[in-house]
């Protein structure tokens, strides 16, 4: 099982750029803010032959339900505090306690002060500012970082405790020392995952066509859902619609979200499922938990032994977003 590292915190607190620099310190720094929708997945390396999977969780309160669902099976929680702004002690304490309440008892917490460069340019000491945050009853590590000048960020092969990667490594070592079997048994997401005997035999046949690469196998299953034989374009979409009509699936609720997802390329099945989840939320059509798409998603997740999409949580998020759209604003 991979090591799941969840990055959360208020909106625009620098999570996305921090993760990019954690994976590759030489990556280009993007100063223009781009809002994360839902969650983004990025693998950043390995510790003791276990892949480190980072999840960049949107800080927008609209995605709170989704955020909590990801915290349920996290190994390491990284809470980001924007040091360029005034620290909202009450909100931070609330977020952290909520995060710990929803995560497994063995999960470790790292408090990360971000944008240290902006803090210093305003004449403040970033270390002092982060240390003003009092969490005496919460075991944790803390570190000051800057995605711009790479403070606290070095090559991901480093094991130094003074770097963020070093703290992630140390936190995982502590989990191993505690020998908690729950590390490899994440808390369930609330949706019962079907066993292989609940899936149509056609799923197994399609998976075997791309079994040498789980990403390709997952693509085959999703393309079959929308009856796409290749990456969707204008004529391919017309052909897809005709095929869906011919086989009686003209009204497939989530065809647009799947088709939109398949327009891009992905490095892993986790990337693919993350993009699908975000497109499903944006599309705004509820997912039938016992329908074809949900079963395909669950089949893929059973094959890769990782839960990226939670149907119940997505439907709650869609319902909340749709309710907000209908609420009149005066």
C-alpha positions as CSV (number, residue, x, y, z in Angstrom):
1,X,0.0,0.0,0.0
2,X,1.3,3.5,-0.8
3,X,2.0,6.2,1.9
4,X,-0.9,8.7,1.7
5,X,0.2,12.3,2.5
6,X,-2.7,14.7,2.6
7,X,-2.0,18.5,2.1
8,X,-4.8,20.6,3.4
9,X,-5.4,24.1,4.7
10,X,-7.1,27.3,3.8
11,X,-7.7,28.4,0.2
12,X,-4.6,29.9,-1.6
13,X,-2.3,28.8,1.2
14,X,0.3,27.6,-1.3
15,X,-0.3,23.8,-1.2
16,X,-0.1,23.2,-4.9
17,X,3.2,24.9,-5.6
18,X,4.7,23.4,-2.4
19,X,3.9,19.8,-3.6
20,X,5.3,20.6,-7.1
21,X,8.5,21.8,-5.5
22,X,8.6,18.8,-3.2
23,X,8.5,16.5,-6.2
24,X,11.0,18.6,-8.2
25,X,12.7,21.6,-6.6
26,X,13.7,22.8,-10.0
27,X,10.2,23.1,-11.4
28,X,9.0,26.5,-12.6
29,X,7.3,28.5,-9.9
30,X,3.9,29.7,-10.9
31,X,3.0,33.0,-9.1
32,X,-0.5,33.2,-10.7
33,X,-3.0,31.5,-8.4
34,X,-4.9,28.6,-9.9
35,X,-7.7,27.2,-7.7
36,X,-7.7,23.4,-7.0
37,X,-11.1,21.8,-7.7
38,X,-11.7,18.9,-5.4
39,X,-8.3,17.2,-5.1
40,X,-5.2,16.6,-7.2
41,X,-2.9,13.5,-6.9
42,X,0.8,13.5,-7.4
43,X,3.4,10.7,-6.5
44,X,6.6,12.2,-5.2
45,X,9.0,9.3,-4.5
46,X,9.4,6.2,-2.3
47,X,10.2,5.4,1.3
48,X,11.2,1.7,2.1
49,X,9.8,0.6,-1.3
50,X,6.5,2.2,-0.6
51,X,5.3,5.0,-3.0
52,X,4.5,8.4,-1.5
53,X,1.2,9.6,-2.8
54,X,0.4,13.2,-2.1
55,X,-3.1,14.6,-2.3
56,X,-3.6,18.3,-2.7
57,X,-7.0,19.0,-1.2
58,X,-9.0,22.1,-2.1
59,X,-9.3,24.6,0.7
60,X,-12.6,26.0,-0.6
61,X,-15.3,25.1,2.0
62,X,-17.5,23.9,-0.8
63,X,-15.3,20.8,-0.8
64,X,-15.3,20.1,2.9
65,X,-17.1,16.8,2.6
66,X,-14.6,15.7,0.0
67,X,-11.7,16.8,2.2
68,X,-13.0,14.8,5.1
69,X,-13.3,11.7,3.0
70,X,-9.6,11.8,2.1
71,X,-8.5,12.3,5.6
72,X,-10.1,9.0,6.7
73,X,-7.3,6.9,5.3
74,X,-4.3,9.3,5.5
75,X,-1.0,8.3,6.9
76,X,0.5,11.8,7.2
77,X,-1.4,15.1,7.4
78,X,0.4,18.2,6.2
79,X,-1.5,21.4,7.2
80,X,-0.4,24.5,5.4
81,X,-0.4,27.9,7.1
82,X,0.1,31.0,4.9
83,X,2.7,33.1,6.7
84,X,2.2,36.1,4.4
85,X,-1.2,36.7,6.1
86,X,-2.4,37.2,9.6
87,X,-2.8,33.8,11.3
88,X,-6.3,32.9,12.2
89,X,-5.5,30.8,15.3
90,X,-9.1,29.7,16.0
91,X,-9.7,28.5,12.4
92,X,-6.4,26.7,12.2
93,X,-7.0,24.9,15.5
94,X,-10.5,23.9,14.3
95,X,-9.2,22.6,10.9
96,X,-6.4,20.6,12.5
97,X,-8.6,19.0,15.2
98,X,-11.2,18.1,12.6
99,X,-8.5,16.6,10.4
100,X,-7.2,14.5,13.2
101,X,-10.7,13.4,14.3
102,X,-11.4,12.1,10.8
103,X,-8.0,10.4,10.2
104,X,-6.7,7.1,11.6
105,X,-5.3,7.3,15.1
106,X,-1.7,6.5,13.9
107,X,-1.7,9.4,11.4
108,X,1.1,11.9,11.9
109,X,0.7,15.7,11.7
110,X,3.1,18.2,10.1
111,X,2.4,22.0,10.3
112,X,3.9,23.7,7.3
113,X,4.4,27.5,7.2
114,X,4.3,28.5,3.6
115,X,5.4,31.7,1.7
116,X,8.2,32.4,4.1
117,X,9.7,34.8,1.4
118,X,6.6,37.0,1.5
119,X,6.6,37.0,5.3
120,X,10.2,38.1,5.4
121,X,9.7,40.8,2.8
122,X,7.1,42.4,5.1
123,X,9.7,42.5,7.9
124,X,8.4,39.6,9.9
125,X,10.3,36.5,11.1
126,X,8.6,33.4,9.6
127,X,9.9,31.1,12.3
128,X,8.5,33.3,15.1
129,X,5.2,33.7,13.2
130,X,4.7,30.0,12.8
131,X,5.8,29.3,16.4
132,X,3.1,31.7,17.6
133,X,0.6,29.0,16.7
134,X,0.0,27.1,20.0
135,X,-1.0,23.5,19.7
136,X,0.4,22.2,23.0
137,X,-2.0,19.2,23.2
138,X,-1.4,18.0,19.6
139,X,1.7,16.0,18.8
140,X,3.2,17.3,15.6
141,X,6.3,18.5,13.6
142,X,6.5,22.0,12.1
143,X,8.6,23.6,9.4
144,X,8.9,26.9,7.5
145,X,9.0,26.7,3.7
146,X,9.0,28.8,0.6
147,X,8.1,27.4,-2.8
148,X,9.7,30.4,-4.4
149,X,13.2,30.2,-2.9
150,X,13.0,26.5,-1.9
151,X,13.4,27.2,1.9
152,X,12.8,23.8,3.6
153,X,12.7,22.0,0.2
154,X,15.6,20.1,-1.2
155,X,16.1,17.1,-3.5
156,X,13.4,14.5,-2.7
157,X,16.2,11.9,-2.0
158,X,17.3,13.9,1.1
159,X,16.5,12.4,4.5
160,X,17.4,15.4,6.5
161,X,15.0,16.2,9.3
162,X,15.2,19.9,8.5
163,X,13.4,19.5,5.2
164,X,9.8,18.8,4.5
165,X,10.7,15.5,2.8
166,X,12.8,14.6,5.8
167,X,9.9,15.2,8.1
168,X,7.6,13.1,5.9
169,X,10.2,10.3,6.1
170,X,10.6,10.7,9.8
171,X,6.8,10.6,10.4
172,X,6.5,7.4,8.4
173,X,9.4,5.8,10.3
174,X,7.6,6.6,13.5
175,X,4.5,4.9,12.2
176,X,6.5,1.8,11.4
177,X,8.1,1.8,14.8
178,X,4.7,1.9,16.4
179,X,3.9,-1.2,14.3
180,X,0.3,-0.4,13.9
181,X,-1.4,-2.8,11.5
182,X,-3.9,-0.2,10.6
183,X,-1.3,1.4,8.4
184,X,-2.1,-1.1,5.6
185,X,-5.8,-1.2,6.5
186,X,-7.2,2.3,5.8
187,X,-10.5,3.3,7.3
188,X,-13.3,2.5,4.8
189,X,-14.8,5.4,3.0
190,X,-18.5,4.6,3.8
191,X,-19.3,2.9,0.5
192,X,-19.1,-0.8,0.5
193,X,-16.6,-1.9,-2.1
194,X,-18.0,-4.9,-4.2
195,X,-16.0,-8.1,-4.4
196,X,-14.9,-9.3,-7.8
197,X,-17.8,-11.7,-8.0
198,X,-20.2,-8.7,-8.2
199,X,-18.7,-7.4,-11.4
200,X,-19.6,-8.5,-14.9
201,X,-17.1,-10.9,-16.5
202,X,-16.7,-8.4,-19.3
203,X,-14.8,-6.1,-16.9
204,X,-12.2,-8.8,-16.3
205,X,-11.8,-9.4,-20.0
206,X,-11.4,-5.7,-20.7
207,X,-8.9,-5.3,-17.9
208,X,-6.8,-8.2,-19.2
209,X,-6.4,-6.3,-22.5
210,X,-4.3,-3.7,-20.8
211,X,-3.2,-5.6,-17.7
212,X,0.5,-4.9,-18.3
213,X,-0.3,-1.2,-17.6
214,X,-3.2,-0.5,-15.1
215,X,-3.6,2.9,-16.5
216,X,-4.3,1.5,-20.0
217,X,-6.7,-1.1,-18.5
218,X,-8.6,1.6,-16.7
219,X,-8.9,3.6,-19.9
220,X,-10.3,0.7,-21.8
221,X,-13.1,0.3,-19.1
222,X,-14.0,4.0,-19.2
223,X,-13.9,4.2,-23.0
224,X,-16.3,1.3,-23.2
225,X,-18.6,3.1,-20.8
226,X,-18.9,6.0,-23.3
227,X,-18.4,3.7,-26.3
228,X,-15.3,5.5,-27.4
229,X,-12.7,3.6,-29.4
230,X,-10.0,6.2,-29.1
231,X,-9.3,9.7,-27.6
232,X,-12.5,11.7,-28.1
233,X,-12.7,14.3,-30.8
234,X,-15.7,15.8,-32.6
235,X,-16.4,12.9,-34.9
236,X,-15.5,10.3,-32.3
237,X,-18.1,11.9,-30.0
238,X,-20.7,11.7,-32.7
239,X,-19.9,8.0,-33.2
240,X,-20.0,7.5,-29.5
241,X,-23.5,9.0,-29.2
242,X,-24.7,6.8,-32.0
243,X,-23.3,3.7,-30.3
244,X,-24.9,4.6,-26.9
245,X,-28.2,5.2,-28.7
246,X,-28.0,1.9,-30.5
247,X,-27.3,-0.1,-27.3
248,X,-30.0,1.6,-25.3
249,X,-27.7,3.8,-23.1
250,X,-28.5,7.2,-24.7
251,X,-29.4,8.7,-21.3
252,X,-26.2,7.9,-19.5
253,X,-25.9,10.6,-16.9
254,X,-22.2,10.9,-16.7
255,X,-21.1,10.4,-20.3
256,X,-20.0,14.0,-20.7
257,X,-17.7,13.9,-17.6
258,X,-16.2,10.6,-18.7
259,X,-15.7,11.9,-22.3
260,X,-14.1,15.1,-21.0
261,X,-11.7,13.1,-18.8
262,X,-10.6,10.9,-21.7
263,X,-9.5,13.9,-23.7
264,X,-6.2,14.1,-21.7
265,X,-3.3,11.8,-21.1
266,X,-2.4,10.4,-17.6
267,X,0.6,8.9,-16.0
268,X,-1.3,6.5,-13.7
269,X,-4.8,5.1,-13.0
270,X,-4.8,7.3,-9.8
271,X,-4.3,10.4,-12.0
272,X,-7.1,9.2,-14.3
273,X,-9.5,8.6,-11.5
274,X,-8.6,12.0,-9.8
275,X,-9.4,13.8,-13.1
276,X,-12.6,11.8,-13.5
277,X,-13.8,12.7,-10.0
278,X,-13.1,16.4,-10.5
279,X,-15.0,16.3,-13.8
280,X,-18.0,14.5,-12.3
281,X,-18.2,17.2,-9.6
282,X,-18.0,20.0,-12.2
283,X,-20.6,18.3,-14.4
284,X,-23.0,18.2,-11.5
285,X,-25.0,15.0,-12.3
286,X,-25.4,12.6,-9.4
287,X,-23.9,9.1,-9.9
288,X,-26.0,6.0,-9.6
289,X,-24.1,4.0,-6.9
290,X,-25.2,0.7,-8.5
291,X,-24.9,1.9,-12.1
292,X,-22.4,1.0,-14.8
293,X,-20.0,3.9,-14.1
294,X,-19.9,3.3,-10.3
295,X,-19.2,-0.4,-10.8
296,X,-16.4,0.3,-13.3
297,X,-14.9,2.8,-10.9
298,X,-15.0,0.3,-8.0
299,X,-13.6,-2.5,-10.2
300,X,-10.7,-0.3,-11.2
301,X,-10.0,0.6,-7.6
302,X,-10.2,-3.0,-6.5
303,X,-7.6,-3.9,-9.2
304,X,-5.2,-1.1,-8.2
305,X,-5.9,-1.7,-4.5
306,X,-6.5,2.0,-3.8
307,X,-9.7,4.0,-3.3
308,X,-9.5,7.4,-5.1
309,X,-13.2,7.9,-5.8
310,X,-16.0,7.7,-3.2
311,X,-19.4,7.8,-4.9
312,X,-21.3,8.8,-1.7
313,X,-18.9,11.7,-1.1
314,X,-19.1,12.9,-4.7
315,X,-22.9,12.8,-4.7
316,X,-23.0,14.8,-1.4
317,X,-20.6,17.4,-2.9
318,X,-22.7,17.6,-6.1
319,X,-25.9,18.0,-4.1
320,X,-24.3,20.8,-2.0
321,X,-23.0,22.6,-5.1
322,X,-26.4,22.3,-6.9
323,X,-28.2,23.6,-3.8
324,X,-25.8,26.6,-3.7
325,X,-26.5,27.4,-7.3
326,X,-30.3,27.4,-6.6
327,X,-30.0,29.6,-3.5
328,X,-31.0,33.2,-4.5
329,X,-28.4,35.9,-3.8
330,X,-29.5,39.4,-2.8
